[in-house]
Amino acid sequence: MKSFVAGAGMTRFEKPESREWQYWDMAREAGEAALADAGLPYEQVEQVIAGYCFQPSTAGQRAAYELGLTGVPVHNVNNNCATGASALMLARQLVEGGASECVLALGFEKMKRGALGGGAGDDFSTSPVARHYSVMAAAHGFEMSPPTAQIFGNAAREHMELYGTTEAQLAAVGAKNHRHSVNNPNAQFQVDYSVAEVLASKEIHRPLTKLQCSPTSDGAAAAVVVSERFAAEHGLEERAVEIVAQAMTTDTEESFASGRCIDVVGAGMSRAAARLVYERSGLGIEDVDVIELHDCFSINELLTYEALGMCGEGESGKLVESGATTYGGRWVVNPSGGLISKGHPLGATGLAQTAELVQHLRGEAGARQVGGARVGLAHNIGLGGAAVLTLLRR
């Protein structure tokens, strides 16, 4: 059974505490936008999958009640930074499994200012990612810089040592994504920075500078997922975007056996998820036109190029430097500005990627439109761990 995104929407992603709103306010805004985009009332929704990381238990119900008090089931999901795509995946499974015809995937996050911690009150002995940070500590020690920047920064150092990747190539990722965000009214930042400016920004954990790191953000995003029959019965076929294939993978022995941060931060999970999506869809990376991937830090975009098969192992620095991943190149990666510039409210990120791709596949992305886009790929990853890939087609 096929499933489709009939409507998608999002709020603007904003710096925490910059606006007086609660998580249910942003969820209502995104949910209403997705429903309006689909041309459906909330009463048509049969189930809701709500994704968030930092709000209290049953926050999904509190958020969904802003859309209507219809009594439908509301399921809460937390999968770290991959929460939004996890919510989308559960919605798709309900539809494709025949349990429901119309499901709303809703992701939101109200965050605090400052660097993201490591979980469990930053007591790493009880953190869900304690094993990941233990690998890092054994190889690189543990410093005072923000832990997530530290583990990805150490992955960047390893990539530089193994393959000769340069700081300028890492900075090129940040410069590209900041340049793309200029045309995105929903992006937290909309400033064009050169590679030199990215390199000159404050160092967070060598070699990563501030303009190569995703910021904490407030925001929400949503998608209405429907069956093929529902789309036909409600006249939604013309604008509906098919979810062709989707896969979620978690850590394996590969994540920890090498003792490298490159593997600990999820490169293996992403490779496995990509392999599954290509097998299930019969399509390959050569068929993809536009990609929204999880650039929580510039190094993760480079690692993901390799995981998706866009280049060989160790060749991602040269790939971004060549212009192959921006307008006029082979693919346009993160036309939204990505997490680095658009922002990263954890529960909303994966669904915001979906909303962005839906616009491009419909030809509705305005100044940032990827010309002739027919196939889009979303990559959403969370430490601890989950990697979710979604292939969309229209």
N, C-alpha and C positions, 0 to 999 in steps of 0.2 A: 504494500500500500504506500502511495506517495504522500508526502507532506509538503506544505508550502508556507512561506511567510507571506501572509496577506497584508500585514501592516506593521510598520516599525516606527519608533519615535524615541527621542531622548531630550533631556534638558541640556542647557549649557552646562559644561563642567566648570566649576569655579573653585577658587581658593577657599579652604575651610574658613568658616566664620565671616565670610565676605557678604553673606546675605542672611537675613533673618528668616530662615525656613527650617522645618523639621524634615526628617526622612520621609514622612508620609506626604508632605507637600510636594517634594520632588518626585516621589513615586506616582502621585496623582497626575502631575504634569506630563510625565513620560507615558504613563498608561493611557491617558486621554489622547495624547498625540498618536500613539500606535493604533488605538481604536478608530480615531478619526481618519487616519491614513487608510485603514481597511474599510472604512465606511460601515462599521458595525457598532451596535450598542453593547455595553457591558453585559447586558442580559443574555447575549448569545454565548458568552464565555462559560464553559462547563467546568473548568478547573484552572487554578492559578499556581504557577511555580514561582516562588519569591526567593531571590538570591541576595544575600548580604553577609558581611563578616563581622561588623562591629556593633550592630544593633542587638537588642535583647531578644530572647526567645519569643516566638509568635509575632515578631515585627512584621512579617509578611501579611498576617491578618490585619493588623492595624493599618498597613499601607493599602491593602486591597479594599478595605471598607470605605476608603475615600472614593473609590470608583463605583461602589454599589453594595448594598446589603442583600445579596441574593442567596446566601447560604451555601455557595459552591465550595468544594474542598480547596484549601490553601495549603500548599506544601512548602516548607522552608528548607533551603539548601545553603550550605556553606562549604566551599571548596577552595578557600584562599583566593588568590588572584584569578583563578579559573572559574569562579562562581557564576558569572554571567553566562558563559558558554555551557556550563553544567546545567543551568536552569533551562536553556534552550534545548539541550539534549533530552532532558526529561520530558519537556513539552512535546518534542518530536516523537519520542517513544510512546507516549500516551496516544498520540494521534495515529501513528503507524501501526500500533498494536490494536487499534480499534476501540480503545477504552473511551475516547472522547473525539469529537469532531472539531472542536474549537478550544484551544488552550492559550492562556496568556502567560508568557514568560516575562517576569518583572524583576529587574535588578536595580539596587540602589545602595548608596553609602553616604553616611554623614561622618566625616573624618575629623581628626584633630590636626592642628598645624604641627609641622616638624617632621622629621624622618620617621619612616615606618619601622616599628620595632620587630622583635623576633617571635612574638606570641607568648602566651602564658605569663603575662606581666614581665616579659623579658628575663624570666628565670629559665635559662637555657637547659637546666637539668630536667625540667618538666615540659619544655617546649615540644610541640609535635615535630619540629624540624631539628631537634637536638642531634640526631644522627648526621644530618647534613652539615651542620656547623662543626661537628666533631671532626669530620673529614677535612674541612677547611682548616681548622685549628692545627691538625696534625701536619698539614702541608705548609701552612703559611703563618701559623700563630693566630692570635685573636687580639685585635687592636681596639682602639676607642672609637673609631669611626662607625657610622650607622651599619648595623649588621647586614642588612640586605645589600647595601652598596658595597660592603666589604666582600661578601661572597661572590658577587658578580664582578667586582673589580679584580679579585684574584683570578677569576676565570679569564678576564681580559689579559692579565699578565701572562697566564699560561699560554693563551693563544698567540701572544706576541713572541714568546720564547720558542714555541713549537713551530710557528709558521712565518715569522717575520712580519706579522701584522703591525702596522704603525699607529701611533697616537693620532696622526692626521686622518687615517682611515676610520678609526673609531669616531672621531669628531665629525667626519663626513656624514655619518648616520644622523647625528643630532642636527647638523646644519640642514640636511635634506628634509627632515621631518618638521623642523621649525619653519622652513620655507613653505612646505605644503600647508601648514596650519593657517597661513595668512588669509586663505580663502575659505576658512571654516568658521562660521559665526558661533558655533558651539564649542570651540576650542578654548581652553583655559588661557593659553598664550597665543598670540597672533602677531609675532614679531619674527622677521627674517634675520637670522644670524649667519655670518660667514664661518668657515672652518676656523679661521684665526680667532674669531670672537668666542666660539665654543671652547677652543683650547685655552683661552685666556680667562674663562670664567672660573669661579672658585673650585678648587680641588675638593672632592668629597672623599674619594679613596682612590689613590693612584692606580690606573691612569684616568679614572672617570672624573669629569668635571660636572658642575651643576647642570649645565645645559645638555648633558648626556644622560640625565637621570629623570625618571618620571616623578612628578610632584604628587603629594597628597591632595585629594580633591573631593569636593562634594558633587553629587550628581546621580542621575538615574537614566535608565534606558529600558525599552520594552519591545517585545515582538509578539504578534498574534499569529499562532501556528494553527493551520487548518488542514483538513483532509482534502483530497482531490474532489470527493463528492460534495463536500460543503462548499468548496470554491465554485463548483459548477452551479449548485443550487442558488447561490447568492450572487452570481454574476461577478466573481472576483478573478476569473482566469486571466484577464488582460494585464493586470498589474501584479499578480501573484508571482513570487520568486520561489522556485523549487529548491528544497534542501535535498541535493542529489545524494550526498553521503556525509557521514559524520562518524567520528571515532574519538574515544577517550582512552588514554593509557595512563598507567601509574608507574612508579619506580620499580625497577628490577635490580638484580645483582649488579648489572652494568653501571647503575648510578653510583655505586659505592666502591666497587672492586678496584678501580684504577687509582683511587686516592686523589683524583683531579676535580677541581671545582667545575670545570667544563661539563663533566658528567653529572655532578651533584646538582647543578642548576637546571637540568632537564633536557640536555641535548638528545639523549637516548630516547626519552619519552616522546619527544617531538618527531624523531625519525620513525619510531614505531607507529605513531598515529598517522603520519603522512603515508606510510606504506599501506596501512589499512584503508585509508580513504581512497587512495589511488586504485587499490584492488576492488573495492566495493563500487566505485563509480565507473571504472573502465576509462577514466581520464588520468592524465598526468600533469606535471607542472608545466609542460609545454602548452597545455590547453588553457591555462589560467591567464587572465588578463590583468586582474587587480587583486591585491593582497592587503589585508589588514592583519598585522602580526604583532606579537606581544613584545614590544620594545621597552620593557620596564627600565632597561639600561641599554646603551648603544651596543654593548657586546652581545646582548641577547638577540638583537636583530641579525648580527653577523652569524651567530651560531644557528639561527633559524634558517637563514639562506641555505646553509649546508644541510641541515636536517630535511628541508623540503626538496632537496635535489636541484636547487637553482644553480649550484656550482659544486665543485669538488671540495673535499675536506681541506681546510686551510686557505681556500681561495676567496673567501667572502670579503676580505678587505679590498682586494683588487676589484671585486664585482661592484661594490658600492662606489668605489673611486672611478669606475668606468662610466657611470651614469646609467647602468642597465636597470636600476631600480627606481627611476624617477620618470617624469614625463619625457617622452621621446625615446625611452629605453625599452628593453624587452618586457618589463613589468613595471607597474606603478605600485610601489609598496608604501603603505600608510599615507594615502592621500589626505586623510583626516588630520594628519599631524602626528598620529600615533599616540602612545601613552606619554612619550616625552614632552609633547607640546599640547596635545588635546587634553591631557590629564588622565588620572587613574583612580577613580573611585571604585574600589575593588569589586564590589558586587555588580556594578554596572558595566564594567569594561567589555566583557565578551558580547553583551547585547548591543552596546554602542558600535562595536565592530560590525555586527550584523546590520544595524541601521545604516551605517555608512555604505556597506556593500550593496544593500538593496537599492539605495539611491543611484549608485553607479550603474547597476544592471538595468534599471528602468530608464536611464538617461536623464535623471533628475538632480544631478549633483552640482549643477551650476558651474561656477568658475573653476572648480576642481574636477570636473567631469573627465573620466578616462574614456577617450573616444572609442566607440565600438565595443565596449565591455560586454561580454556575454557570460563569462565564468569568473566567479570570485571565490577566494579562499580566505577563511578566517582562522587565526591561530591564537589560542588563549591558554596560558600556562600558569600554574600556581605551585610554589614549592610545597613539598610535603606528601604527596605530589600528584598533580593532575595536568595532563596536556590534552586539550580538546581541539580538534580540527573540524571545520565545517566547510563543505564545498557547496556553493550556491550557483544556480544557473537560471537564465531566463531566455 
